[in-house]
Amino acid sequence: MDFAHIIGHARQKEELSAMLQEGRLPHALLFTGPAGIGKKLVARSLAAAILCTGEGERPCGICEPCRLMAAESNEDYFELVPEAAGKAKPVIRIDAVRSAVARTIMTRSSGPAEAMGRVLLIDEADLMNEPAANSLLKTLEEPPAAVTFILITEKPSALLPTIRSRCIPIPFGALSPQEVEEALRRLGETGEAAHAAAHLSAGSVRMALRLVENDSLELLESVLSLLEGAPKLPMLEVFRRAEDMGKWERTRQSEWLGILALVLRDILLLTMDGGGTLLLGDTRRERLLALAQGTAGAQIHTLLALTEETTRRLQSNANPRLLFEGFLIYMSDICRL
Ligand SMILES: [Zn+2]
């Protein structure tokens, strides 16, 4: 539960600890950064530290508020998350905001007598609808004493500017591949699949877990062998592959394109200086080097632009089979030059 056990984000954890220790923690914080990197873990740890009544390093893990926090039954900690109704997109509604705020200012009826303050965490705060956001804004304008608000979002620009301006921003960055791999190891995912997923995850543990599930090694192998065979790919094979890939799940299709983009960036690095740290790590350096030697920098740039364009069009719901067909035809043309 304490900061030391959370992987990465050293600067943010240090800053928050210092603010807490020096008694200058603001009443509203806004955690921003990509999905799946641990913003909520840090927020929960901070909440535990705020509510902790122990001596020395907080959270101490042994006082009553800490023990209640670990058992997910600390009544001074509230978590507000988007709720889905039927098929509609999840949303945080005004009733939810109102009742959470009301509970944070309610007189304490139970719980540890010496407890200090309360914490309200709002996850995916950008999913508050307009009435909910306005209701929260009113509360933030006249904040109740001893309540800390922690808002979390991947899309700070989707929040009301007036809410943003009342929170102290704490931006979080992506994790390093080594940090993602360590997080995977703690979750029981090890071996070459975990290693590859960590390097392909763009610093997100959530993404890495999805890649492990979708067998990222197989996707990587499919990308590499396609690039190796691209200069002499028969037309029939193009249509067969496009039909096959067109039937994949949308997430697998975009992961495949994401992996291709990473591979192309590594090849580009190798065509430029032949060295440096590769995004994919060193396991496949030989194969990437062979690809780099057989292709000119300009071709890789064109392929990369094509990959990015295809990713965009896939997101805008173009027909996947036709999209991959066009992509593979163009790709083998570029590689034949
Ligand atoms: Zn404690």
Residues whose N, C-alpha, C, O or C-beta is under 5 A from the ligand:
A	BS01	ZN	C52 T53 G54 P59 C60 G61 I62 C63 C66
